[in-house]
Structures are given as C-alpha cells and as structure tokens.
Amino acid sequence: MDRRTRIALWGAAAGFMTLVGLWLAAVATDAAGPLDRAASDGFAGLLGPRTGLLAQGIVHLADPAVFLLLATGLIVVALLQHRPRLALAVSLILVGANATTQLLKPALAEPRFADLLGGAQVGAVSWPSGHSTAAMSLALCAILVAPSRLRPLVAPIGAAYAICIGYGLIAIVSHYPSDVFGGYLMAGTWTLLGVAGLWAAESRWPVNTGRTAGRAAVMRARDAITPTAIAVAAAVAAAGLVAVARPGETLAYLQDHTIFGVVAVALAALAASLVATLAVALRR
C-alpha cells in the first residue's frame, strides 16, 4: 500500500471518528444542543416570504430525483472518459454515503425540541442530513470526474452548491447545523474511502506510469486552491456589501445571533476545505 493510499485511509478514519464525536455532542448527549438551537434561530430569522421561497427552491436542488439525475451523469462522464475504475468508485461513494445516511437517520432518531423555534421544529429523524450528504457527495464526485484542467473551476461551484443546500435546510428549519455538518462529513469520509481504493488499484495495476516534476505539482496545487479561495473571498465580499448597505441592522442582528455567524462561517469553511483538499490531492 503506497503512502497516499494510507493517508486517504487515515483521513477516512478521522472522518468517521469526527462523525461519532459530532453525534455524541449534538444528538446523544445534547451537549452542543444550545449551539444548534441558537444558530438555527439565527438562520430562520433571515427568512421572509420571498427568501423563504428561495430557500425552499434551493433545497429542492438536492432532492432524490435531482440527485439520481446528476449521479447518473457523473458516472456516464467517467465511462465516456474510458475510466471504469473511476465510474465504479463514484458509484460506490454516492451509494455508500447516501445509503449510510438514510440508514442512520431512523436508527439514531432523537427528538430535539427548541423553544426558540416555536411551532417550526426539526424532526427527530434528522441526523445526519440526507440532502447535505447528497449535495456534498455530488460536489466531491464532480471533482473526481472532471478533467484536471477543470477541477479548479468545478471545486468552488461544488462548494457553493453544497453550502447553499446546507444553509437552506437550516433556514427552513428542516435540519439543525449539526445535521448539515454530519452530511458533509459523511460524504467526505466515503469519498476518502473511494479515493483510497482508486489509488490502491492504480498502485497495483498502473494505467499511466508518467511522473510529474515536483515544481509543476506545486504549481498545480496552488492553481487548485486559488479558485476556491477566490470564491470564498467573493462570498465574504458580498456579505460585506450587504452589511455596508444596512450596517445598523446587520450589526444588531449579529450581536443578537453571534452563534449563527460563527456556525455559518464554519459550515462554509468545512465545505470549501473538503473540495479544495480533494482538488489538490488529485493534482497529479
């Protein structure tokens, strides 16, 4: 087993342990429950009649029918590239991550009532989020399937897709932030397992034995990270413009919902880190 395969497997193990820790903190013991509820209240407070409809529409972009269509498209693209191993890995990642999530949701169901949310409550069968798992697994598999020159572009688009789905789910009180974190981590863990399998197969049955110079690899790593970093910076700038337009209201809202701001940044950071890390890992 080569070094990068071992690193991918260790990463998958770390992802699994993080998932267990998240479940213990957010669901089993409710230690992180106050943070979940406070952040959910902050997200929900941003919705009005129009933004509520927008959030609902965004969430539907990860519905089962859409997921099946996009997943099939990714597998077909891999086959058209004459990469049957990749098509198999993508299939296993998409099925494994989403099937695991759907099995865990009822098995780990736990009522988590939040006084702050009033009549709009998150259901007991909610951890981890199925829509978040679907969105992030599609985003990561899109990076796997994309040609190397397009990965820096696909990565930020995938991150934005997963982030918007996650934010929408929390805002419409369909899921708590911990559910979305769980969905992202589930997709990331299964992707690492799939990548480890690909690299192990490549090591045992190499298809292309060409090597790339170290300097070129470093340059590609930088190129892989840059678009995602620019996308994150653009999102921050857009949020800043909103704050400048209504500084008093924005400051007052963040003061009243500080946890919301922290969680929103953390979710975006996790999504961006997952896609950027994968894009860099595949740079050779």
N, C-alpha and C positions, 0 to 999 in steps of 0.2 A: 504494500500500500504506500503510495507516494505521499509526500509532505502535504500537498494542497488538499488531497482527499481526507487526510487525518484532520486538517484544520476545519474542513467543512463538517465533518462528523462531530468534532468538538463543539463547533458552533451550533449544530442541531441539538446536541445535549444541553448546551447552555440555554438555548431557546426553550427546550422542554422544562428545564428547572425553573426558568423565569415564569413560564405559564403556570406551573404548580404554585409558585410563590404568589403570583397575582391572584389566583383563585382563592388561596388561603386568606389573603389580605382583604380581598374585595367581596367575596361571597361566603366562604366558610365561617370566618370569624367576624366579618363586617368591620375589621379594623380600619379599612380605607373607605368605609361607607360614608362618613361625613364629607370626605373629599368628593366622592362620586356624586352625592346629592347636591352639594354646593355648586359643582361645575355644571351639572345638568340644569340647575335653576338658571345659571348664567346663560347657557346656550338657548334655553327655551325662552328667556326674556327678550331675546333679539328678534323673535318672530312676530310678524304682523300678518294681516290677511294675505298680502302678496308674497312676502318672503316665506310664509308657511307653505303656500302652493309651490313655490320654487323648490323648497327643501323636499317636499313630497316627490316632486318630479325628479330631482337628482337621485334620491334614494332608489327610485324605480329602475335606474340605470344598472343596478346590480341584482335585479330580480332574477329568479331561476331561468326564465325564458331567454333573457338577455345574456346571462352567464353561459347558458348552453350554446347560444349562437357564437359568442366570442371565443369560447373554449374550442369549439369545433374549428373555427377559423384559424386559431393558433396552431392546432395540430395539423391542419391541411397545409399551412405555410411551411411547417417543418418538413412534411413529407415532400412538398414540391422542391425543397432545397436538397432532397435526397439524403436526409438525415433521420433515418428511422430510430436511432437511439434517442435523439432529442425528442422526437414525437412521442416515444414511449415514456421518457422522463416527464415531459409536460403533462401527459395523460395521468401519470401516477401522482404528480404534485397536485393537479387540480382535483382529481377524485379523492386522493388521500386527505388533503387539507379540509375540503368541504364535507366529506363524509364523517371525518373525525369530529368536526364542529357540530354537525347535526346529531351525532350520537351522544355527544357530551351535553348538549343543551338540556334534554329532558332528564338525563342521568344526574346532573348537578343542579337541577332547578331549585331555586330558593327564593321565597318572597322577600323583597327588599323595599318596604314601604318608605316613601319620602314625604314628610309633611309639607316640605317646600313646594312640591309639585302639585299639591291639591288633588283634583279629580283625575289628572293625567298621570298615570302611574306606569312604570316599566313592568312588563310581565315577569313572572317567576322564571319562565323558560327563556332566558336571555343571554346566558354566558356560555361560551363566547359568541360574539355577533356573527351570524351567518353571512349577512350582507358585507360586513367588513372583511371576513375571510375570503369571500368570493372576489371582492374588488382587489384586495392586495395580491391574491394568488394570480389573478389575471394580469395585474401590472408586472409582477415578477416574471411570469412566464412569457409575457410580451418581450421583456428584455432578453430572455434566453433565446427566443426565436428570431429576434431582429438581427439583421446583418450588423457586423461590428461597427461599421461607419454610422449606422443609425441609432445605435444604443444610447449615445449621449442625448439624443432627442427624445427617444422613447421613454427614458428613465424619468425625466421631470413630468411628462404627460401622465405616465402611470402613477407617479406620486400624487399629482394633483387630483386624479380620478379617485384614488383611494381616500385621500384626505377629505374631499368634498362628500363622498359617501359617508365617511365617519362622522363628520360634522353634522350632516343632515339627519342621521339616525339619532344623534343626541338631541338635536334641536327639536325634533318632533316627538321626543320622549318615547322613542321606540327602544332605546338602549342607553345604558349608563356608559360613561367614558371607559370604565374598566372592561366592558364588553367589547368595545372597539379595539382597545389595546390587545385584548385576548385574540381577536380575529386577526389583527396584523401579525402578532407573534406566531399564531398557528400557521399562517401562510408562509412566514419566513422560515419556520422550523422545517416544514415539509419541503420548501424549496432547497434548503441546505442539504437535506437528505437526497433529493433528486440530483443536485449538482454533484454531490459526493459519488453517487452511482455513475454519473456520466464520466467523471474524472477517473474513477476506478476502471471503467470499461476502456477508456482511452489509453490508460497506462498499460493495460493488459493486451489490448488489441488496437494499437495506434493506427489512426487513419492518415494523419499528416504529421510527419516527423520533423518538419521545419521548425527552426528556433528563431526567436526574435531577439535582437540586440537589447541589452539592458537599458540603454538610453531611450530607445524607441518605446520600450514598455513603460518607462517612467512618463514619457510624454503622453502616451495614451491614457495613463491613469489620471493625469491632470485634465486631459480633454474629457474623460468620462465624468469627472466630478463637476467641472465648470458649469455645464448647462443646468444641472440640478441646483447648484448654488445660486446661479443667476435667477432661476425660477423662484427659489425661496426668498431671495432678496427683493424680487419684484412683488411678491405677495406681501412682504413686510412693508414695502413702499406704498402699496395700495392701501393697506390698513392704516398707514401713517397719514395718507391723504384724507381718509375718512375722519381720522382723529383731528386733523388740522381744520377740516371743514366744520366740525362741531366739537371743538376742544372741551368746552364745559361739560357737555353731555357725555362725551367719551370718558373723560377723567372721572366724573361722578360714577359712571357705570362700572368702570374698572375698580374703583375704590370699594364699591359695594359688592363686586363679584371678582375679587382678586384670584380666587382659585380657578375660576373659569379661564382667565387669561393664561395662567400657568399651564393648565391642562391642555388648552388649545395649542399652545406652543409645543408642549411635549408630544402631542399626537402628530403634529406636523413634522417634528424632528425625527420621530421614530420612522414615519413613512419615508421621509427623504433619506434617512440613513440606510434603510433596507434597500431601496432601489439604487442608491449611489454605490453602496458596498458591492452589490451584485454586478453592477456595470463595470466597476474596477476589477473585480475578481475574474471577469470574463474577458479582460482586455487583451489576452494573448491569443 
